[in-house]
Amino acid sequence: MTHWLIDLPLVWGLLLFVVIIVAAGDIIYVAVYHLFAKSVLSKKHKDVSKLLFRTAASLLGLLLSFTLANQRVDYFTIKSSIQAEASKMVDIHVDLALFATPEAAAIQRQVRDYIGVTLDEGWGAITASPFDSKSAKAFMSLYRAIHQLEPVNPHQEQLKSSLLSDIDEVSDYMQVRFYKARPETPHLFYVAFLGYAIVMILFAAYEPDRISLIFLSLYNIFIGIVLYFIVMMNNPLIGPMQVKAEPFEILQETIKAKFKD
């Protein structure tokens, strides 16, 4: 439903979405008032509608707060997993250097290749087909190479144990990315949008005038902004709020500065 928003820049996407929400709310409010509330509702019914409006608006605010908080946690989980993955790649690269064998040096080059492919590829191929992406294939090659590494002394055995633990953790972090790879709209978005429409209907108990429309529009602007950020945070690998790969960029620069082929 909201996938078209993901392709728009942040400012234009937010502005357009807020305009749509404000216009939809005002249209529902005015239409319900003139078609139903004005001629059908008695004063008693209007009082009940006003009470229900305040209750529904409070529930909608609670739902939006809960949903935004949940999406924020998911968003920063992705960001943290990318930082942790880059950190583990540093550990792997250093341990391979300490392993000090030609096989370990070859795997170090695979580590650098994986970092480079991840940066060059971005998240586009991940979102399109995660396990067919170049970065996924580079990781699988690296994973196999580390498992096939043969230690010949206790020091190398300890290093390999550390390498196996680190590469398994990197695999976990990749799964977090793959899980959030495909664009989607959170289910609570639809519940919130339904609640928003109900709130607009109940507001029809108030007679439309310039001040009422201004106040309602301000409320709808707030609702639109919150809904927009809920959708964007639910798609952390694409769109204008895309999580960037800065940890991998820093890692690549550091490795290039400290290690030479």
QUIHUCOR-V459041 format. One record per residue. N is the residue number from 0. RES is the residue in three letters. SS is DSSP state (H for helix, E for strand, L for the rest). OMEGA is omega in radians with two decimals (NA if undefined). NEAR is the number of other C-alpha atoms within 10 Angstrom. Layout:
# QUIHUCOR-V459041
n	res	ss	omega	near
N	RES	SS	OMEGA	NEAR
N	RES	SS	OMEGA	NEAR
This chain:
# QUIHUCOR-V459041
n	res	ss	omega	near
0	MET	L	-3.04	7
1	THR	L	-3.07	14
2	HIS	H	-3.14	14
3	TRP	H	3.13	9
4	LEU	H	-3.03	19
5	ILE	H	-3.10	18
6	ASP	L	-3.10	11
7	LEU	L	3.03	14
8	PRO	L	-3.04	13
9	LEU	H	-3.06	17
10	VAL	H	-3.10	9
11	TRP	H	3.11	11
12	GLY	H	3.13	18
13	LEU	H	-3.13	20
14	LEU	H	-3.12	15
15	LEU	H	-3.12	15
16	PHE	H	3.13	18
17	VAL	H	3.11	22
18	VAL	H	3.13	16
19	ILE	H	-3.14	15
20	ILE	H	3.14	21
21	VAL	H	-3.13	21
22	ALA	H	-3.14	15
23	ALA	H	3.14	14
24	GLY	H	3.14	25
25	ASP	H	-3.14	22
26	ILE	H	3.13	13
27	ILE	H	-3.12	18
28	TYR	H	-3.09	26
29	VAL	H	-3.11	21
30	ALA	H	-3.14	14
31	VAL	H	3.13	18
32	TYR	H	-3.07	22
33	HIS	H	-3.09	14
34	LEU	H	-3.02	10
35	PHE	H	-2.97	14
36	ALA	H	-3.04	23
37	LYS	H	-3.01	15
38	SER	H	-3.00	9
39	VAL	H	-3.02	12
40	LEU	L	3.02	14
41	SER	L	3.13	12
42	LYS	H	3.13	10
43	LYS	H	3.14	9
44	HIS	H	3.12	13
45	LYS	H	3.09	19
46	ASP	H	3.09	14
47	VAL	H	-3.14	13
48	SER	H	3.12	21
49	LYS	H	3.10	18
50	LEU	H	3.13	14
51	LEU	H	3.09	16
52	PHE	H	-3.13	20
53	ARG	H	3.13	14
54	THR	H	-3.12	13
55	ALA	H	3.12	18
56	ALA	H	3.10	19
57	SER	H	3.12	13
58	LEU	H	3.11	15
59	LEU	H	3.09	21
60	GLY	H	3.11	17
61	LEU	H	3.14	13
62	LEU	H	3.14	17
63	LEU	H	3.12	21
64	SER	H	3.13	13
65	PHE	H	-3.10	13
66	THR	H	3.13	21
67	LEU	H	3.12	22
68	ALA	H	3.14	13
69	ASN	H	3.14	14
70	GLN	H	3.11	20
71	ARG	H	3.10	17
72	VAL	H	3.13	14
73	ASP	H	-3.12	18
74	TYR	H	-3.10	22
75	PHE	H	3.00	14
76	THR	H	3.08	16
77	ILE	H	-3.12	21
78	LYS	H	-3.14	19
79	SER	H	-3.12	13
80	SER	H	3.10	19
81	ILE	H	3.09	23
82	GLN	H	3.14	16
83	ALA	H	3.11	16
84	GLU	H	3.11	21
85	ALA	H	3.12	23
86	SER	H	3.12	16
87	LYS	H	3.10	20
88	MET	H	3.04	23
89	VAL	H	3.14	19
90	ASP	H	-3.13	16
91	ILE	H	-3.11	25
92	HIS	H	3.14	22
93	VAL	H	3.13	16
94	ASP	H	3.10	19
95	LEU	H	3.08	24
96	ALA	H	3.11	16
97	LEU	H	3.11	14
98	PHE	H	2.94	21
99	ALA	L	3.01	11
100	THR	L	3.09	15
101	PRO	H	3.12	11
102	GLU	H	3.12	15
103	ALA	H	3.10	20
104	ALA	H	3.11	17
105	ALA	H	3.12	13
106	ILE	H	3.05	23
107	GLN	H	3.10	23
108	ARG	H	3.08	15
109	GLN	H	3.07	19
110	VAL	H	-3.14	23
111	ARG	H	3.09	17
112	ASP	H	3.14	17
113	TYR	H	3.12	23
114	ILE	H	-3.14	21
115	GLY	H	3.13	17
116	VAL	H	3.13	18
117	THR	H	3.13	22
118	LEU	H	-3.11	17
119	ASP	H	-3.07	11
120	GLU	H	-3.05	14
121	GLY	L	3.13	16
122	TRP	L	-3.08	23
123	GLY	H	-3.13	13
124	ALA	H	3.09	17
125	ILE	H	-3.11	22
126	THR	H	-3.13	20
127	ALA	H	-3.12	13
128	SER	H	-2.97	13
129	PRO	H	-3.00	21
130	PHE	H	3.05	14
131	ASP	H	-3.11	11
132	SER	L	3.12	18
133	LYS	H	-3.13	17
134	SER	H	3.11	25
135	ALA	H	3.12	21
136	LYS	H	3.10	15
137	ALA	H	3.11	17
138	PHE	H	-3.14	22
139	MET	H	3.09	14
140	SER	H	3.11	15
141	LEU	H	-3.13	20
142	TYR	H	3.13	20
143	ARG	H	-3.11	11
144	ALA	H	3.14	16
145	ILE	H	3.13	19
146	HIS	H	-3.11	13
147	GLN	L	-3.14	11
148	LEU	L	-3.06	17
149	GLU	L	3.07	14
150	PRO	L	-3.12	15
151	VAL	L	3.10	9
152	ASN	L	-3.09	8
153	PRO	H	3.13	9
154	HIS	H	3.12	11
155	GLN	H	3.09	19
156	GLU	H	3.10	15
157	GLN	H	3.11	13
158	LEU	H	3.14	18
159	LYS	H	3.08	22
160	SER	H	3.10	12
161	SER	H	3.12	15
162	LEU	H	-3.14	24
163	LEU	H	3.11	15
164	SER	H	-3.12	13
165	ASP	H	-3.09	19
166	ILE	H	3.06	21
167	ASP	H	3.10	14
168	GLU	H	3.08	17
169	VAL	H	3.10	23
170	SER	H	3.11	15
171	ASP	H	-3.14	14
172	TYR	H	3.09	21
173	MET	H	3.12	19
174	GLN	H	3.08	14
175	VAL	H	3.10	16
176	ARG	H	-3.11	21
177	PHE	H	-3.12	19
178	TYR	H	-3.11	11
179	LYS	L	-3.00	19
180	ALA	L	-2.99	21
181	ARG	L	-3.14	17
182	PRO	L	3.13	19
183	GLU	L	3.05	14
184	THR	L	-3.12	15
185	PRO	L	-3.07	17
186	HIS	H	-3.13	9
187	LEU	H	3.07	15
188	PHE	H	-3.12	19
189	TYR	H	3.08	12
190	VAL	H	3.13	13
191	ALA	H	-3.13	20
192	PHE	H	3.07	17
193	LEU	H	3.10	12
194	GLY	H	3.10	18
195	TYR	H	3.13	19
196	ALA	H	3.12	15
197	ILE	H	3.11	19
198	VAL	H	3.12	25
199	MET	H	3.12	23
200	ILE	H	-3.14	22
201	LEU	H	3.13	24
202	PHE	H	-3.14	28
203	ALA	H	3.03	24
204	ALA	H	3.10	25
205	TYR	L	-3.14	17
206	GLU	L	-3.14	14
207	PRO	L	2.96	16
208	ASP	L	-3.04	9
209	ARG	H	-3.12	8
210	ILE	H	3.13	9
211	SER	H	3.13	14
212	LEU	H	3.11	17
213	ILE	H	-3.14	12
214	PHE	H	3.14	11
215	LEU	H	3.13	18
216	SER	H	3.09	19
217	LEU	H	3.09	13
218	TYR	H	-3.12	14
219	ASN	H	3.06	23
220	ILE	H	3.11	21
221	PHE	H	3.13	14
222	ILE	H	-3.13	20
223	GLY	H	3.14	22
224	ILE	H	-3.13	15
225	VAL	H	3.14	18
226	LEU	H	-3.14	21
227	TYR	H	-3.11	21
228	PHE	H	3.03	17
229	ILE	H	-3.13	24
230	VAL	H	-3.09	23
231	MET	H	-3.14	28
232	MET	H	3.10	24
233	ASN	L	3.12	23
234	ASN	L	-2.97	27
235	PRO	L	-3.09	27
236	LEU	L	3.10	27
237	ILE	L	3.06	22
238	GLY	L	-3.05	21
239	PRO	L	3.10	18
240	MET	L	-3.12	17
241	GLN	L	3.03	16
242	VAL	L	-3.10	18
243	LYS	L	-3.10	16
244	ALA	L	-3.14	17
245	GLU	H	3.12	13
246	PRO	H	3.11	15
247	PHE	H	3.10	22
248	GLU	H	3.11	15
249	ILE	H	3.13	12
250	LEU	H	-3.14	18
251	GLN	H	3.13	19
252	GLU	H	-3.13	10
253	THR	H	-3.12	12
254	ILE	H	3.11	14
255	LYS	H	-3.11	12
256	ALA	H	-3.02	9
257	LYS	H	-3.06	7
258	PHE	L	3.10	11
259	LYS	L	3.05	7
260	ASP	L	NA	7
